[in-house]
């Protein structure tokens, strides 16, 4: 009897003295398809850094740049399958899951980047972040890559100047329709293939922010760049819906605060990079930079306005109206 009591007492003491193993950290695999020295790449690393600083061992962030984990073609399915927990694809990648995000592709809808940013703060735009919840895609923030310019093998001053040219585009029915209104054709291809296609003459034009034009040296094969600011190239920072909601509320709240801080920095970084890239292209002098007058830009807007009407039903009249109200004209 005494022996049994002693045994029980010793067992109890061992349980008290044995340290309880710490809970396993929440692992967030952040996969993206660009280099680390880009606004998106630096944003992913800043997110990792701030999470480590503020959440310690609670959350572990693993960053996989340059498609080292998943590429453009399979990253969204990987997110839905829980193989990766965070991505930042361009908005055109979501066409299979929602048509409403096509609003960001509509040509000349936004006057400038400030108008885009104002729209992104509106309630209607915040709703679009959750528009794919039924597909386990949970929008967390918008990351901007700047306003798009048109480059080509001929000077594009009036809409008719684009007729007969073939433009490289991302997969997007809106972008196809945009160039069709100009009497131009399009070829869908990965951004990494664009320079070679322009060199071979397979395509004669493209649309890109200043940073893309400079980083890929597209001015070496595109003698004319028209400063149209006709659309914006945007990413959405996303997670798997089930995964994100499963994170304990307090931790999730801290993560969302970090995301807001990182998103501000990413967008600020992108604006500065585009400014410097434009200066770099002007200084290089390989391409003629064409600045449109107000009247010329309005002519481009009117030429492409039918695209708005064509996609209004898919996007939603309420979304389109909300986007139109952010311009200050």
C-alpha positions as CSV (number, residue, x, y, z in Angstrom):
1,X,0.0,0.0,0.0
2,X,2.8,2.4,1.1
3,X,4.8,1.5,-2.1
4,X,1.8,2.3,-4.3
5,X,1.3,5.7,-2.6
6,X,5.0,6.5,-3.1
7,X,4.8,5.5,-6.7
8,X,1.8,7.7,-7.4
9,X,3.5,10.6,-5.6
10,X,6.7,10.3,-7.7
11,X,4.6,10.0,-10.9
12,X,2.8,13.2,-10.0
13,X,6.1,15.0,-9.3
14,X,7.4,13.9,-12.6
15,X,4.4,15.3,-14.4
16,X,4.7,18.6,-12.7
17,X,8.5,18.9,-13.3
18,X,8.4,17.8,-17.0
19,X,8.2,20.9,-19.2
20,X,5.2,21.1,-21.5
21,X,6.3,21.2,-25.1
22,X,5.6,24.5,-26.8
23,X,2.7,24.5,-29.3
24,X,3.9,24.0,-32.9
25,X,4.1,27.3,-34.8
26,X,1.6,28.2,-37.5
27,X,3.5,27.8,-40.8
28,X,2.8,30.2,-43.6
29,X,4.4,29.3,-46.9
30,X,4.5,32.5,-49.0
31,X,5.1,31.6,-52.7
32,X,5.5,34.1,-55.5
33,X,6.8,34.2,-59.0
34,X,9.1,37.3,-59.1
35,X,12.6,38.1,-57.9
36,X,13.2,39.1,-54.3
37,X,14.5,42.6,-55.3
38,X,11.0,43.8,-56.5
39,X,8.2,45.5,-54.6
40,X,6.4,42.2,-54.3
41,X,9.5,40.3,-53.4
42,X,10.6,42.8,-50.8
43,X,7.1,42.9,-49.4
44,X,7.1,39.1,-48.8
45,X,10.5,39.4,-47.0
46,X,9.2,42.4,-44.9
47,X,6.2,40.4,-43.9
48,X,8.4,37.5,-42.8
49,X,10.6,39.9,-40.8
50,X,7.8,41.7,-39.0
51,X,6.0,38.4,-38.1
52,X,9.2,37.0,-36.6
53,X,9.8,40.2,-34.6
54,X,6.3,40.5,-33.3
55,X,4.9,37.0,-33.0
56,X,8.1,35.1,-32.1
57,X,7.6,31.3,-32.2
58,X,3.8,31.5,-32.8
59,X,4.1,31.9,-36.6
60,X,6.8,30.8,-39.0
61,X,6.9,32.4,-42.5
62,X,8.7,30.6,-45.3
63,X,9.2,32.7,-48.5
64,X,9.6,31.0,-51.9
65,X,10.5,33.5,-54.6
66,X,11.0,33.1,-58.4
67,X,8.5,30.2,-58.7
68,X,10.7,27.9,-56.6
69,X,7.7,26.3,-55.0
70,X,4.8,26.9,-57.4
71,X,4.6,28.7,-60.7
72,X,2.0,30.9,-62.3
73,X,0.0,28.0,-63.7
74,X,-0.5,26.0,-60.5
75,X,-0.1,28.4,-57.6
76,X,-3.8,29.1,-57.1
77,X,-4.7,25.4,-57.0
78,X,-1.9,24.8,-54.6
79,X,-3.4,27.5,-52.3
80,X,-6.8,25.9,-52.5
81,X,-5.3,22.5,-51.7
82,X,-3.5,23.9,-48.7
83,X,0.0,23.2,-50.1
84,X,0.8,26.9,-49.8
85,X,-0.8,29.5,-47.5
86,X,-0.1,32.9,-49.1
87,X,0.2,34.2,-52.6
88,X,0.1,37.6,-54.4
89,X,-1.0,36.9,-58.0
90,X,-2.0,39.7,-60.5
91,X,-5.7,40.3,-60.6
92,X,-6.1,38.9,-64.1
93,X,-5.3,35.4,-62.6
94,X,-8.7,35.4,-60.8
95,X,-11.0,35.4,-63.9
96,X,-12.1,31.8,-63.3
97,X,-13.3,32.6,-59.8
98,X,-14.9,36.1,-60.1
99,X,-15.6,38.5,-63.0
100,X,-15.9,41.5,-60.7
101,X,-12.1,42.1,-60.4
102,X,-12.1,42.8,-64.2
103,X,-13.0,46.3,-63.1
104,X,-9.3,47.0,-62.6
105,X,-8.5,46.0,-66.2
106,X,-11.1,48.4,-67.8
107,X,-9.1,50.9,-69.9
108,X,-9.1,54.6,-68.9
109,X,-11.5,53.9,-66.1
110,X,-9.2,55.5,-63.5
111,X,-7.5,58.8,-64.2
112,X,-4.4,58.0,-62.3
113,X,-2.9,55.8,-59.5
114,X,-4.4,58.0,-56.8
115,X,-7.9,57.2,-58.1
116,X,-7.1,53.5,-58.0
117,X,-6.0,53.8,-54.4
118,X,-9.1,55.8,-53.5
119,X,-11.2,53.0,-55.0
120,X,-9.3,50.3,-53.2
121,X,-10.3,52.0,-49.9
122,X,-14.0,52.1,-50.7
123,X,-16.3,49.5,-49.2
124,X,-17.2,48.1,-52.6
125,X,-13.6,47.4,-53.4
126,X,-13.1,45.8,-49.9
127,X,-16.0,43.5,-50.7
128,X,-14.1,42.3,-53.8
129,X,-11.4,41.0,-51.6
130,X,-13.9,38.4,-50.2
131,X,-15.6,37.7,-53.6
132,X,-13.8,34.4,-54.0
133,X,-14.4,33.0,-50.5
134,X,-16.5,30.2,-52.0
135,X,-13.4,28.9,-53.7
136,X,-11.3,29.0,-50.5
137,X,-9.5,32.2,-51.7
138,X,-9.4,34.9,-49.1
139,X,-8.3,38.4,-50.1
140,X,-6.2,40.2,-47.6
141,X,-4.9,43.4,-49.4
142,X,-4.2,45.0,-52.7
143,X,-0.6,45.4,-53.8
144,X,-0.1,47.9,-56.7
145,X,2.6,47.7,-59.4
146,X,1.8,51.0,-61.1
147,X,-0.1,52.4,-64.0
148,X,0.4,50.9,-67.5
149,X,1.9,52.5,-70.5
150,X,1.7,51.4,-74.2
151,X,4.9,50.6,-76.1
152,X,5.1,49.7,-79.7
153,X,7.2,49.7,-82.9
154,X,5.4,52.8,-84.1
155,X,4.4,56.0,-82.4
156,X,0.9,55.7,-80.7
157,X,-0.6,59.2,-80.5
158,X,-4.1,58.5,-81.6
159,X,-6.2,55.3,-81.2
160,X,-6.0,54.6,-85.0
161,X,-2.2,54.3,-84.7
162,X,-2.5,50.9,-83.0
163,X,-4.5,49.3,-85.8
164,X,-2.9,46.2,-87.2
165,X,-0.4,45.7,-84.4
166,X,-0.2,42.6,-82.2
167,X,0.1,43.3,-78.5
168,X,1.3,41.0,-75.7
169,X,-1.3,40.8,-72.9
170,X,-2.0,38.8,-69.8
171,X,-4.9,36.3,-70.1
172,X,-7.9,38.7,-69.7
173,X,-11.0,39.0,-71.9
174,X,-11.1,42.7,-71.0
175,X,-7.6,43.3,-72.3
176,X,-8.5,41.4,-75.5
177,X,-11.5,43.6,-76.0
178,X,-9.5,46.7,-75.2
179,X,-7.1,46.2,-78.2
180,X,-9.9,44.9,-80.4
181,X,-11.6,48.3,-80.1
182,X,-8.4,49.7,-81.6
183,X,-8.3,47.3,-84.5
184,X,-5.3,45.5,-83.0
185,X,-4.8,41.8,-82.2
186,X,-3.4,40.2,-79.0
187,X,-1.2,37.3,-77.9
188,X,-1.4,35.9,-74.4
189,X,2.0,35.0,-73.0
190,X,3.9,35.0,-69.7
191,X,5.8,38.2,-68.9
192,X,9.1,36.3,-69.0
193,X,8.5,35.5,-72.7
194,X,7.7,39.1,-73.8
195,X,11.1,40.4,-74.6
196,X,11.9,37.5,-76.9
197,X,8.6,37.8,-78.6
198,X,9.2,41.5,-79.2
199,X,12.7,40.8,-80.5
200,X,11.4,38.2,-83.0
201,X,8.6,40.5,-84.1
202,X,5.9,37.9,-83.0
203,X,4.3,40.8,-81.2
204,X,4.9,44.5,-81.9
205,X,3.5,46.1,-78.7
206,X,2.9,45.6,-75.1
207,X,1.4,47.4,-72.0
208,X,3.5,47.6,-68.8
209,X,4.3,49.9,-65.9
210,X,7.5,51.9,-66.1
211,X,9.2,49.4,-63.8
212,X,8.6,46.5,-66.0
213,X,9.6,48.4,-69.1
214,X,13.0,49.3,-67.5
215,X,13.7,46.0,-65.7
216,X,13.3,44.0,-68.9
217,X,14.9,46.7,-71.1
218,X,11.9,46.6,-73.4
219,X,13.0,50.0,-74.7
220,X,15.7,48.2,-76.6
221,X,13.0,46.6,-78.8
222,X,10.2,49.2,-78.5
223,X,11.3,52.5,-80.0
224,X,8.1,54.3,-78.8
225,X,6.5,54.4,-75.4
226,X,3.2,56.4,-75.0
227,X,2.5,57.6,-71.5
228,X,-1.2,56.6,-71.5
229,X,-1.7,55.6,-67.8
230,X,-4.6,53.7,-69.3
231,X,-4.9,50.9,-66.6
232,X,-3.2,49.7,-63.5
233,X,-1.3,46.5,-62.8
234,X,-2.4,45.2,-59.4
235,X,-1.8,42.1,-57.2
236,X,-4.0,40.7,-54.5
237,X,-2.4,39.3,-51.4
238,X,-4.4,36.1,-50.6
239,X,-4.6,33.1,-48.3
240,X,-6.7,30.0,-48.1
241,X,-10.0,30.8,-46.5
242,X,-10.2,27.8,-44.2
243,X,-6.6,28.3,-43.1
244,X,-6.9,32.0,-42.4
245,X,-10.1,31.7,-40.4
246,X,-8.6,28.8,-38.4
247,X,-5.8,31.0,-37.0
248,X,-6.6,32.0,-33.4
249,X,-8.3,35.4,-33.4
250,X,-5.6,37.3,-31.5
251,X,-2.8,36.0,-33.8
252,X,-4.9,36.7,-36.9
253,X,-5.5,40.2,-35.7
254,X,-1.8,40.8,-35.3
255,X,-1.1,39.3,-38.7
256,X,-3.7,41.6,-40.4
257,X,-2.1,44.6,-38.7
258,X,1.3,43.6,-40.1
259,X,-0.3,43.0,-43.6
260,X,-1.7,46.6,-43.5
261,X,1.7,48.0,-42.7
262,X,3.5,45.9,-45.3
263,X,1.0,46.7,-48.0
264,X,1.5,50.5,-47.4
265,X,5.3,49.9,-47.8
266,X,4.9,47.7,-50.9
267,X,2.7,50.3,-52.6
268,X,5.0,53.2,-51.7
269,X,8.0,51.2,-52.9
270,X,6.3,50.5,-56.2
271,X,5.5,54.2,-56.8
272,X,9.1,55.2,-56.1
273,X,10.4,52.4,-58.4
274,X,8.1,53.5,-61.3
275,X,9.2,57.1,-60.9
276,X,12.9,56.1,-61.0
277,X,12.3,53.7,-63.9
278,X,10.7,56.4,-66.0
279,X,13.7,58.7,-65.4
280,X,16.0,55.8,-66.3
281,X,14.2,55.2,-69.6
282,X,14.2,58.9,-70.5
283,X,18.0,59.1,-69.7
284,X,18.8,56.0,-71.7
285,X,17.2,57.7,-74.8
286,X,16.6,54.4,-76.6
287,X,12.8,55.0,-76.9
288,X,10.9,58.1,-77.6
289,X,8.5,58.9,-74.7
290,X,5.2,60.3,-76.0
291,X,3.2,62.4,-73.6
292,X,-0.5,62.8,-74.6
293,X,-2.3,66.1,-74.3
294,X,-5.6,66.1,-72.4
295,X,-7.5,66.0,-75.7
296,X,-5.5,63.1,-77.0
297,X,-6.0,61.1,-73.9
298,X,-9.8,61.7,-74.0
299,X,-9.8,60.4,-77.6
300,X,-8.2,57.2,-76.3
301,X,-10.8,57.0,-73.5
302,X,-13.7,57.4,-75.9
303,X,-12.3,54.9,-78.3
304,X,-12.2,52.2,-75.5
305,X,-15.3,53.2,-73.6
306,X,-17.4,50.5,-75.3
307,X,-15.3,48.0,-73.3
308,X,-16.9,49.3,-70.1
309,X,-20.4,48.7,-71.5
310,X,-19.5,45.2,-72.8
311,X,-18.4,44.0,-69.3
312,X,-20.7,46.0,-67.1
313,X,-23.1,43.1,-66.5
314,X,-20.3,40.7,-65.6
315,X,-18.5,43.1,-63.3
316,X,-21.7,44.6,-61.8
317,X,-23.1,48.0,-62.4
318,X,-22.7,48.9,-58.7
319,X,-19.0,48.1,-58.8
320,X,-18.5,50.1,-62.0
321,X,-20.4,53.1,-60.6
322,X,-18.2,53.0,-57.4
323,X,-15.1,52.9,-59.5
324,X,-16.2,55.9,-61.6
325,X,-16.8,58.1,-58.6
326,X,-13.2,58.2,-57.5
327,X,-12.0,60.3,-60.4
328,X,-11.7,64.0,-59.7
329,X,-13.0,65.5,-63.0
